[in-house]
Amino acid sequence: MSASRAGHSPRAALPVEPWCVREPSVDLTTLAQTESLFALSNGHLGLRGNLDEGEPNATPGTYLGSFFENHPLPYPEGGYGYPESGQTLVNVTNGKIMRLLVDDEPFDVRYGDLLTHERRLDLRGGVLERHVDWVSPAGKRVRVRSTRLVSFTHRAVAGIEYEVEAVGDPVRLILQSELVTNEAPPEVDSEDPRVAQALDNPLVAVSQDVEQGGVVMLHRTRQSGLTMAAGMDHEVHVDGRYDVEHDARPDWARTTIVTTLAPGERLRVVKYLAYGWSARRSEPALRDQVAAALTAARYAGWQGLVDSQRAYLDDFWGCADVEVDGDPVLQQAVRFSLFHVLQAGARSERRGIGAKGLTGTGYNGHTFWDIEGFVLPLLTLTAPDAAANALRWRASTLDLARQRAATLGLAGAAFPWRTIDGEETSAYWPAGTAAFHLNADIARAFEQYRRITGDDSLEVSCGLEVLVETARLWLSLGHHDRHGRWHLDGVTGPDEYTAVVDDNVFTNLMAARNLRAAADAVARHPEQSRTLGVTTEESAAWRDAAEAVHLPYDKELGVHPQCNSFTRYAEWEFTDPEDDRPLMLRAPYFQLYRKQVVKQADLVLAMQWFPDAFTDEERARNFDYYEKRTVRDSSLSAAAQSVIAARTGHLRLAHDYLHEAALVDLRDLHGNTSQGLHIASLAGAWNALVEGFGGMREDGERLRLEPTLPAAIDRLSFRLRWRGARVRVEITADEVRCSLPGQPDASADLLLYDELLTVTGAGEVVRPLRSREPLLPTPTQPPGRAPEPARTSADVVS
């Protein structure tokens, strides 16, 4: 996956606070970034953090999970098996708009006198709050307060509480609450004009129904044939007289409220929104579904929605919160990361999770391998129902994956490199189709879910079939040489600067894990496996290939080549660091593919995911070798480098990389937060904390902990779910404490360092913290590629 780097683009100034992200004053130059940072979502519905009045904006955005439009893919030179159609996320009907006129003058932050303007994303309450004190050009002063939420408990519902207070003088207010379809096309992460064309008026009006308190509108995409419905309803609270009008046209609907306020009086309007879409259901059914969601929202009431939102998040934080004493910058960033990862997947419910969640149009809304690789492990440990639903979505696309494998002349199933609905849409096969490790990443996510939750129902319902079909893919893709070693040729690993290679270590290890997992699952479910046509000979062949997998090793250098012959490639000649970033925009892939330059953690990621496949010395030498060649032109890299830096004893470097992963969006480190948040990097930040400094990993069917702390962090505490128990781990400079708070009847077995422990709800287990000394000096990075030193002061403003 590509990434761009920030040059001199402005970044939002956000104070460091433990439970919120706050913008003290509006800055129009950073509007695109804050629209992503302040986005609200539940996985089904996403609202970018646009201002309530709709203007000014950088990228208007309202998204529904997996709601997309097709567009043709460009091929100057086509080839057999190339995908024919691309997909891009559609900006659907915008229900966020609340236009306010004060004595006929529109409230707009660019005009009049803006005395105060503050926005605050409350990570515990799950709401976006806004407070404004504004004087119109005619001298009329009003205070505006709004609160916005996308409900976790009501999947289809969002809401806005909008309040206006007159200050000093009487004012006449006109509030126009709107639904607007086919807004100006948003910024698109593509240079292909056909993508922009697909998003130019992508929705065709179907119907508009004016209801007692608002409107329900239906639209359909032109090419993909998907139908969506959006509705709004209102409650009006004001002491004096007011009038309400409703109007609806093909692409917009408006509810207008007019009233007069004396000084100190307030107009309060609650706007309920509901959204739904389907490729199969009838238009009346979809309309009625949205109308029913609005009825449920009114029944709950605004306070009911707010209370249920807080209760949902209280439960989440109770088994997911991370506390970092001594580093308030990281404390804020990791909670921000957890919140947005939850938003991306909480209610996606059998639809894919995009690389940007529903925060922007980056990557055209596509799902990639990093969802199973980074996001689902976090969700499995903190919100397992969300992870299970994401895995059910993958399994639902299995027939398409089988068709893709057949097109490629392979057995089993080949899942798509980038997609929205399960169809392959990657037009660049060296970094797409050839990255077969995606299939093992998916299998790993299924296996992790079973091990972490102890629940095999997902494996029975759909996971077994995925494991079997991906194992069949690997067996048809690999081959044994004359010495009996098993190889995978012509593949691409996580490093997209080294493509179409033989025996990529990460891919070979992942394939072997996939093959073993499939064979073990078949043994657990013999009858179901027989219905899938699995024979004893086939599962034995899977085990044979896994045992014989070849892992290249350079004895002279004492390191593992990332792929066969990688260590004999020519070295990359680094020049001006700023001019070289990212390399893919400065150098042809022809040069990148044949040099020792690494876009993102590849062999290093293999060491993170397969800690037992490498000795301590191999890990230290490999890390030292690849640090000098890794440029981190992908946001996926820093988290993995942080984990391995911690495991090799380079704790300050691990801390620096952790900051980079966690602050990628809060400080717009890659210069493209405007297109949406880096959901996998945010998940990776949690992984880096919990796996790196917490030393947490699976050890077969058990949880293993090998914690350590850098000098700058005084205390680290994290919570997670393990086999139905809520585990809390607290690490200080001297001790490690493990407990199951509030669960008197629960117990959990875990390995703390090398000691097998049973933790119960009756009390905590306390052991000394062990130090971790590096075997080699701290490694160096390419010129200009060292991570910025972690700045932990609470006074730091990004």
N, C-alpha and C positions, 0 to 999 in steps of 0.2 A: 504494500500500500504506500502511496506517495505521501509526501509531507513537504510543506514549504517552511522557510525560516523567516522570522521577523527581521526586517531591516531596521528602519527608523520609524516604524508605524507607532502611533500613540497607543498607550495601554491604560486601561481604567485604573484610577487610584482608589483602592479598596482597603479600608482599615482592617486590621487583623483582630478578629473577634471569634470566640470559640464556637458559637452556635448560629451564626448568621453570616451572610455576605451583604455588605451595606455599601451603597453608593451615596455619599453625603451630598453631592450636588450633580446635576445633570451635565454631561460633557458630550456634545454632539459629535465630536471627533472619535469617540470610542463607542458610539451607539451600536455598531454592528457587534462588537465584542460583548457588551452587556446584554444585548438581546439574547445571545446564546447562554450567558451565565445565568440570567434570570428566567430562562425557559422553565415551564411547568409541564409535566407529563405524567401519565400513568402506564405508558406502554401501548395503550390503545389510542389515546388522544394527546396531542402535544401542542402547546401554545408557546411560540417564541415570546420573549419578554419585550414586546413592543409597547410603546406608551399607549395609555387607554384611548386617547383621542385619535390614534391611528397615524398621526403625522406629528413631527418628522419621524421617518423610519429609515433603516438601512436595508433590511430584508423582511418584508411582512411574511409571517409564517404561521399557518395552522395546519397540522398534519394528522393524518390517521394512519395507524400502523399498517404497512403493506398496501396502502392505497396508492396506485401508481398509474402512469401512462406509458405506452410503448413508443419507441422511436426507432428508425432504421439505424443500423450500425455501419460505419464507414469502413470500406476495405479497398484501398488502392490496388492491392493484389490479394484476392480472396483465396481460400483454400477449403478443401473438404473438411467438414466438421466445424467450420467457424460458425458461431452463433449469428443468427440473422437479425435479431431484434434486441434493442436495449430497453431498459426500464428506468424510469426516474420518478421519484417521489413527487406528488402533486401538492401544491399549496391549495388547500380546500377552502371552503367558505369560512370567512373570518367573522367570528362572533365576539371578538374582544372590544370592538369599537364602541366607545361612549363619547360622542361629540357634545361639548358643552358650549353654549353661547350665553354670555353675560351681557344683558342689555344689548343683544344683537351682535356683540363682538365675540368671535370664536376664541375659546381658551386654547392658546398655542404657546409653548415654552419659548418660541423664537420672538415673540412680540410682548409688549407690555413690560412690566417689571416683575421678574421672578425673584421674590424675596427668599424663599427656601424651596428646595426640591430634594427629597430623599426617597430612595427605594431600598427595601430590605427584604432579602430572601431568608425566611425563617426556616431553618433546617429541622427544628423540632415540631413546628406547627404545620409545615408543608404549605405555606402560603407566601405570596408576594405582596408586600405592603408598600404603599406609596403615600407620601405626605407632601403637599404643595401649598405654598402661600403665594398668591399671585395678584397683581394689580393690573387691570386692563389698561389699554392705551387711554381710555376715557377716565381713568382714576377709580374704577370700581374694584374693590378688594374682596376676594373670596379665598376661603381655605378649602382645598379638595383633598379628600382621603379616600383611597380605594384599597380593597383587598381582593386578591384573585387566587383561585385555587382550581386545580384539576383533581377530582376526587379519586382516592384509592379505593374507597368502599363502594362507590357508585361508578362503575366502569365507564359509562357513556357520558358522565356529567361533569361539567365545569361550572364555576359560578364567579360572579363579581359583585362585591358590595361597594357601592359608589355613593359618597356623601359629599354634599356641598354646603358650606356655611357662609352666610353673608357677614361681612365685617365692616362696620363703620356706617354704611349706607344701605338703604333698601335696594334690592336688585331683582330684576326679572330674569328668570332662568329658563332656558330651553335646553333640554337634554335629549339628544337623539341617539338611541340605542340601535345598533345596526347589525345586520348580517350582509356581508359583501362577498360576492363570488367573482372569480377571474380578475383579481387585482393585478397590478403590473407584475410581470414575471420576476421572480426573485433571482438573486445571484445564483449561477449554476456552476458546479464544479466540472466543467467540460468546455473544451474549445470547439466542439462540434456544433455548428449552427443548427443542426437538426434536433439537438436536445432542447435548445432554447425555443425552437419552433413548436416542439411538442408541448411546451409549457405556456405558450401564448394562447390564452383563452382555452384551456384544456377541457373545461366542463360545459356541457350542454344542458340548458334548463329543461326540467321535466315537469315540475308543478310547484305551485306556491299555495299554501293554505293559511289563511289568516285565522288565528285562534283568539280566544277571549283576552289572553294576556300577551300575545306575541304572534309568531309566525313559524311554520315549518316549511322548509324548502327542499326540493329534491333535484339533484343534478347527476349527469352521467358522463363518464369520460368518452372521448371521441374514438379512441383506438382499442383500449384494453377492455371496454365493455363493463366497467364497474359502476355501480350506482351508490350514491351517498345521500344521506339526509342530514340536515342541520336544523335545529330549532331553538327558539328562545322564548322565555316567558319572564314576567316581571312582577315584583311587588313594589309598591310605591308607598313611602311613609313621609308625610309632611303635615304640619299643623293646619295650614291654610288650604284654600281651594286650589285644585289643580285639574288640568284636562289631559287626556291621553288619546292619541291617534295611532292607528296601525296602517301601514301601507306595504305593498309587496309588488315587485316587478320581477322579470325573469332572473336577473343577476343581483338583486339587492332587496332587502326588506328593512323597514324602519319602524320603530316605536318611538313616538315623540311625546315628551312630557313637558308641560309648561306650567310654571307657578311663579309667584312673587314671594320673596323672603324679606322679612324685616331683619335689621341687624341682630345677630345672635341666633336666628332661626336656621333650620337645616332641612335640606331635601335629602332623603336617603332612598336609594333605589337598589334593590337586589335583582340581579339579572341571572337567570338560570339558563344554561346552555346544555344541549344534548346533541350527540353525533353518533351516527352509525353508517356502516356500508356493507355491501354484499355483492358477490358476483352471481348469486343464484336466487335470492329471495325476491318476491314481487315488490313492486313499488308501494302498493297499499300496506304490505307487511312492514316494509322498512319505515314508512311514514308513521305507522302506528307504534313501532318500536321506539322511535324517538319521542313521540308524544307521551308514551308511557314513562320514559325516562324523565321527562319534564315533570310529569305528575308525581313521580317518586321523589324528585328533588324538592318540589313544593311541599310535599308531605313531610319530608325531613326538616325543611326550613333551613335558613342560612346558618343559624347556630348549630343545628343538628349536623350539617355538613362539616362545619369547622370542628366540632367536638369529635366526630368520627374520624376526621383526618388526623387529629392529634392522637387519638387512641390507637389508630393504625401505626403511626410512627413511634409511639411509646413502646409498642410491642416490638417493632423492628429494632429500635435502638437498644432495647433490653437484651437482644442477642447479637448485636452487630457493632455496638459502639467501641470506639478506640479512644483511649485517653493518653495524651503525650505531654508529660510534664517537662518543662525546660525548653520546649520548642513550640511556642504558640502559633507560629506560621504554619508548621506542619499540622498542628492540631486542627486549625480551621480547614486546611486543605484536604485532610483525609476525611473529615466529616462531609465536606462539600462533595468529595468523590463518592462516598458511600450513598449520599442522597441521590445524586444523579444516576448512579448505576441502578439503584432501586427504581427510580422513575422510568428508566429505559425498559425495564422488564417486568414490573410488578403485575400489570394486567394485560400484557401482550397476548396471552391466551391463544396459543396455537397460530401465532403469526410471528414472523421473523423479527429479531432485534437488529436494527441498523447500526452501523459503525458510529454514527452520530446520535443514536437514539432518535428522538423526535425533537431535536433542538435546532436543526438546520438542514440544508440541502447538500452538505458535503458528501462526496462519493455517491451523489444522486439517491441517497437513502438506502444504499445496498448493505446487505449482510455479508461479512467476510469470516475467515477462520478465527479472527481474534475474538469473536463472540464466544465460541466454544473454548478457545484457548485461555482467555483471561476473564471474561465477564461471568460465564456460567460457574466456574469454580467458586467465585465469590458469592454468587447468588445461592449456590448449593449449600454453602456454609452459613448463610444468613437468612435467606428467603427461599427455601427449597421448593415451594410450590411454583414460584416464578421460573426457577430453573427447569422444573419438570415440564412446564408448559412450553418453554422454548425448545426442549428436546422433542416433545410431541410434534411440534411444528416441523422440525427437521425430518422426523420419521414420516410425516405426511407427504413429504416430497420424494419419497424413496422411489416411486415409479419413474419420476422424471430422471432421477439419478441413474436408474438402471438403463433408461434409454440413452443417456449420455455416455455411459460406459460402452454400450453396444456400438454407438457411433464411433467411438475411439478404438473399436476392435478389442475391447477388454471384457472380462467377465465381471459379475457383481454389479456394484453401483459406484458411480463417480459423481460425487456431489459438486455443485457449482462453486467456482472460486468467488464470484460476486453475483448476487441475485436479490430479488425481492420476493418472488413467488416460487422459487425453486428451479426456474429455467436459468441456464448458464447465459450470462450477458457480458462476459469478459472478452473483449476483442483483441487482447494481447496475450497470446498463449504461453510465451516463456515465463511470464510471471503469473499466469492464470491457470490454464489447464495443467501445465507441467508441475504446479505446486500441489502434487497429490497428497502431501502430508495433511491437507485439510480433512481428508476422509478419516485418518487416524485421530486427528484432533476431535472430531465428532464422536468417534468411538470412545476416546478417553473421557469425554464429558459424560457419556452414558455410564461408563464404569465408575467414574468418580461419584456420580449421584448414588449409585447402589452402595458403594463402600461407605460414603459419608453418612447417608441417611439410614442405612440398614434396611431399606425398602426395596424389594425386588419386583414390586408390581409394575413399575415402569419397564423394567427389562422384559417381563412377561408380555406386556401389552404391545410393545413396539421395539424395545431396545435390542432384543435378541436378533430380530430380523436385520436391523442395522449392522450389528456386529458381524453377522454371517455374511451379508452382502459386501461389506467393506473388506472382510478377510478374503473373500473370493477375488475382489479387485486386486489385492496385493499379490496373491498367488499367481494371477495371470500377468501381472506387471513385472514381477521379479523372476530371477532364474538362478540356477545352481551352476557354478563353473566346474571345470574338470577336477578341481580339488575338493568339491563339495560345499564351497562357500556360497552363500546366497547373496545376490546383488540386485540393486535397483538402479537402472541406468536411465539417463535422459530426464531427470527430475529437477525441480527447483525447491530449495529449502526456504526457510523464513527470510534469508538474505536475498533480496531481489536484485542485488548487484552481482550475483554469481548464479546464473541461470542455466538450466538444461545441462546438468552435470551428472556424473556417475557417483553413486554411493555417498550421497550427502548423509553425514552422521546422524543429524537430527531426524531426517526422514526414515533412515534405516531403523533407528531405535523406536520411532513411533510405529512403524509398520510391524516390527516384532511384537511390540506391546499389543497392538490391535489383534494380531494373529493369536497370541496367547489368550487374550481376553475372550475372543470368539470361541476358542477351543474349550476354555473353562465354562463359558456360558452354555455351550452345547452339552457339556457333562452335567450341568445343573438342571437342564430342561431337555431330557432325551426325547420325550414324546413330541414336544413342540418342534424340536430340531428335525425329527424325521419328516414332519409335514413340510418343512422347508427344504427337504431333499438332501440334508447333510448326512453323509455316510461316515463310518468309522475311519475309512481310508482318507477321506477329505480332511477331517479334523486332525488326523495324525500328520498329514502333509503340512497343515498350518504350523503345528508344533515343530516339525523338522525344519521348516524355513526359518522360524523365529530363532531356533537354537543355532542355526548356521549363518545367521546374518553377519555380513562383513562390515567391520568398523575400521577404516583406514587409520594407520598410525605411522608417524614419521619418527623412526628410531633415532636418526641423527639429531633432530631438533628436540626430541622428547615431547612432542605435542601431537594432538589429533588434527590432521588436516580437516577443514570444514567439509570438504568433499575430496574425492580421489584426485591427487596431484595438486591440490590447492597451494600447498607450501612451496611448490616449484614455480608457480606463476611469478611474473615480474611484479616488483613492488610498485605501488602507486606513488607518483611524485607529487606531493602536496605543495601547493603554492599559496597564494593569499587566502587565508581561511575564510574571509568574508565573501570573496568572489566565488569560492568553491561551494557555497552552501545554498541549496542542496546540489550534490554533484550531478544528479540526473538532469538538471536544468542547465548544466554547464559543460557536460561531456557526453559523447555518444555512448549508447549502451554497448556498442562493439568494443569500446575501450574498457568500460567498467567490467564486462563479463570476463575479460582475460587478465585481470590484475588482482593483486591481493588487497582489495579494498572492500569493506563490509558495510552495507547500509544499516543493518540492525542486528541485534544479537541472534546468532544462529547456533554455532557450537556452544556458545555461552548459555543460550536457552536450553539446549540439550542437557547441559550440566545442571541446570535448575530443575528440569522436569525428570531427570534420571540421576539423582544424586548417588545411587549405588553402582552406577555403571563406570564411575571414575574414582580413582584413589585420590587421597588428599594432595599428593604431589602432582598428579596429572591435572587436577583441578587448578592448582596454583599456577602451573606452567602454561596451561591452556589459556587461563584468564590473562596472564601477563602477555602472551603472544597476541591475542586478539584485541586487547585494549589498544595496542599500537596501530591497529588497522580498521577500527570501527569508528564510523563518522556520525552515527546516530541521525541519519536523515529520515528516520521514522520515529514517531512518538512511542512505538512499542518497545524500544530498545532499553531505555534508561531503567525501567523497573527490573528487568532481568539482570542487567549489569549490577544493580544495587544488591540483589539477592546474592549473586556470586561474590561480589566484593565483601559482603558480610560473612559469607561462608568461608572465605579465604583469609579472614582476619583484617581486611582493610576497611575498618569501620568508618573512618572519616570519609573515604571515597564513597562507601555505601550510603552514607547520610547525604552526601552531595547529589548522588544519582536519585535518591529518594525524593529530594526536593524537586528535581527536574520533572520526574514523573507526576508528582502531585500538583505542581504549579503550572503544568503545561497550558491550562486554560485560564486560570486565575491571573496569570501574568502573560498570557498569549505568547508563549515562548516560540512557537512555530509560525506565528503571524497569520494563522488561518482559523482562529477561534470564531471569527465572523461567520464561517460556514457551518458551525455546530461544534459541540464538545467532542473531545477525544475519549469516548466512553471506555475503550479498552485500556488506555493509559491511566485513566482514573481508577479503574479496577486494579491495574497493575501496581498503583501506588499502595493500595491496601495489601496486595500480595507481597510487595517489597517489605512493608512493615512487619507483617505477620509471619511471612516465610523467612525473611532475611534476619531481622533482629529478634523476632519471636521464635525463629527456628522451627516453625510448624510445617509438617509434611505428613502425608500418609505413609504408613509403614505396613504394607499389606492391609490387614483389616483393622489396624490400630492407628491411633493418633500419636505422632511423635513430636517432641519439643526439644530443641537444642538452642535455647535463647542466649543472646548476648546483647550488650548495649553500647552505643558510642558514647563518648564522654559528654557530648552536648545534651543528651537526653537523660533526665534524672529518673524518670519512671515511665514505663510503657505498660498499659493495660489493654487487653482486647478480649472480645467476646465472640463466640461462634457456637453453632449447633453441631453436635456430633452424636449421631444415632439417637436422636430424640432428647438428648440432654443439652442444656445451655451451659457451656463451659466458659469460665472466666479465668484468664491467665494474667497475673500481675508480675512485672519484672522491675526490680530496682537494682541499684549498684551492687547489692549484696545478696539478694534473695530472689527466688522464684516461688510464687504462690499460685496454686491451682485450686479452684473451687467450683461448686455448682450452686450459686446463690438462689435462694428461694425455692429449692427443689428438695425437700427433706427426704423423699423416697427415691431419688434418682441416683445413678452411679455411672461412672465412665472409666474405662481402662485406657491408660495411656503410657507411653514411654517418655520419661523425662531424662534426657541424655541416654544412658543405657539402663536405667532402672525402670522396671515395670511397676506401675502404681495403679491402685484403684481409688478414684476420687469419689466421695459420696457427698450427699447434701448435708451430712452431719457436721462437716467441718472442712477446713482447707488443708492442703498438703503443702509444706514449706521445705524447700531445699536450697542450698547455696547456689549462687550464680557462678558458672564456670567462665573463665577467661578464654579468649581465642586469639592465639598469636599467629601472625602471618609467617609463611614459610619463605616468602620472597619479598624484596622491597616493593613499595607501592608502585604499581605499573603506571606508565605514562600513556597519553593519548596522542593522536595526530595533532599537528599544529592547529591551535584554535578550537580544538574539539573537547578539551577538558571541561567537565561540568562546572558551572559556577559554584563557588563555595556556599554551603547552606548558611543562610542568614536567619537566625532564630529569634531575633529581637522582636518583641511585640510592637515596637515603634516602627518597624519596617512597613512601608506602604508600597504596594506593587506599582 
